[in-house]
Amino acid sequence: MSDELATTEETVSADGEYKMSVTAKIDEVGPCKKHVTVTVPRNDIEHFYSESVSELGGQATVPGFRVGHVPTKLIEKRFRQELSDQVKQRVLMESLELIAEDNDLDPINEPTIDIESLEIPEDGEFTFEFEVEVRPNFKLPEYKGLKLERPAREIADKDVDEYLTRFLGQYGEMEERKGAAEKEDYLELSIKFEHDGKYLSEIAELVVPLRPVLRLQDAEITNFGELMADVKTGDTRETEVEVSGEADQIEMRGEKVKALFTVKSVKYIQTPEINEELLERIGANSEEELREEVKNILERQLTYEQRQSTRSQVLDKITESADWDLPETLVAKQVENALRREILEMQQAGFSRQDIQARENELRQKAISSTRQALKEHFVLDKIATTENLEVQPSEIDMEIYYMAMQQGESPRRIRARMVKSGMIENLEAQLRERKAVDVILEKAEYTDTEMKPQEENKISAVARAVCPSFAGSAAEEETEEADEE
């Protein structure tokens, strides 16, 4: 399918500015991808060339001539390359802007143009081509009056006690375990991975709590708890693990790998007493205030779980008809972006770094399929936000950063600076806009309350490491490292 765009024959727009008369042939070349062929007539090239010569002539310094009085022919000869580059830049910029105005391309990313290879001819028209990924064109599904189930439960004192114990653990001291390892003890390990009897990779140093499952970025060791039961310093263990079917290293997807563990030490955390010194370190005035803050965190997590449950139902319903394809290149580029947005939402809800790492590793193991679904959800929610005229206010971003800072024990200023540096501030704004779109749907939905299942015991140890050595780093770990550097 192909469309043609041509500007009007007028060379001056209504506001008196010069308007080009380019033509553009637009072809669909794949899912959400357009191929654009642009033709720029000679009169447009000559216009920008004359403009550039005039501007350069008024600024150039040439021996023997006063500024502004250098002959045009000398300017053209002496600054030939500068003029060529400037004209090319202006022609490209102006023609791309005109195409965007006159034709609804709605690009997702910058168009792929090899500018260095383009040369404007000395005579005749100038033609260049590019491909651009665009937003899918689809009919918005009905999103008002959805019937949803809403899980609910009460936060009990027992829940506060359990979370407080885990929370205080980060302020405790590590002690050597003299006997066999017990549940939730910390194992200092090294792991070697072999494939078909040959060395594949190694994790030289790793400290993880002893739990039933060890989740790496591209694999899970589901028998980790049984495998490492009762180990002591110096013990070795081995097992087989299957690499994820969506691992970064394509040739290793689904392959069986032998994992050889060496236990360097076994330690446990001596939970500190809640005293005046500890309360001051945490930033609480009393144990009652600390418990109240923990309850607030648990309530935010409960809200997150409720939102995730109802959001999942909403997204299933509104993306049911989203049968349009997305280009693999777009999905691949958005994997890290999707991960960062998920991490942001969990940080805002007050989850621990270990919980966030576990979720990140889970997503990495099915990165392509989960990102494809997340992108479809984004496009639908973005269109709903546009339809409902939803915008994010600076004060709303400030509030989210405040909650994240409070949970992580940092100042809002440092959190904001780190997010701006990493580019996550844009993710936060997009995430808040999507949340508003979901809220609009939820406000107009019909609910049936159901009993929420009690929180399961944490069974997963998650680490920012991988079986395959070429796997990307951890988004959650990058955040931690940047915080440590400041």
Secondary structure as UniProt FT lines:
FT   STRAND          2..6
FT   TURN            14..15
FT   STRAND          23..30
FT   TURN            31..32
FT   STRAND          33..40
FT   HELIX           42..57
FT   TURN            58..59
FT   TURN            63..64
FT   TURN            67..68
FT   HELIX           72..78
FT   HELIX           80..102
FT   HELIX           115..117
FT   STRAND          126..134
FT   STRAND          147..152
FT   HELIX           157..169
FT   TURN            170..171
FT   STRAND          173..176
FT   TURN            183..184
FT   STRAND          186..195
FT   TURN            196..197
FT   STRAND          198..209
FT   STRAND          213..215
FT   STRAND          219..221
FT   TURN            222..223
FT   HELIX           224..227
FT   TURN            228..230
FT   TURN            233..234
FT   STRAND          236..243
FT   TURN            245..246
FT   HELIX           250..252
FT   TURN            253..254
FT   STRAND          256..270
FT   HELIX           276..282
FT   HELIX           287..318
FT   TURN            319..321
FT   HELIX           328..349
FT   HELIX           353..364
FT   TURN            365..366
FT   HELIX           367..387
FT   TURN            388..389
FT   HELIX           394..408
FT   HELIX           412..422
FT   HELIX           424..443
FT   STRAND          446..451
FT   STRAND          460..462
FT   TURN            469..470
FT   HELIX           475..485
//
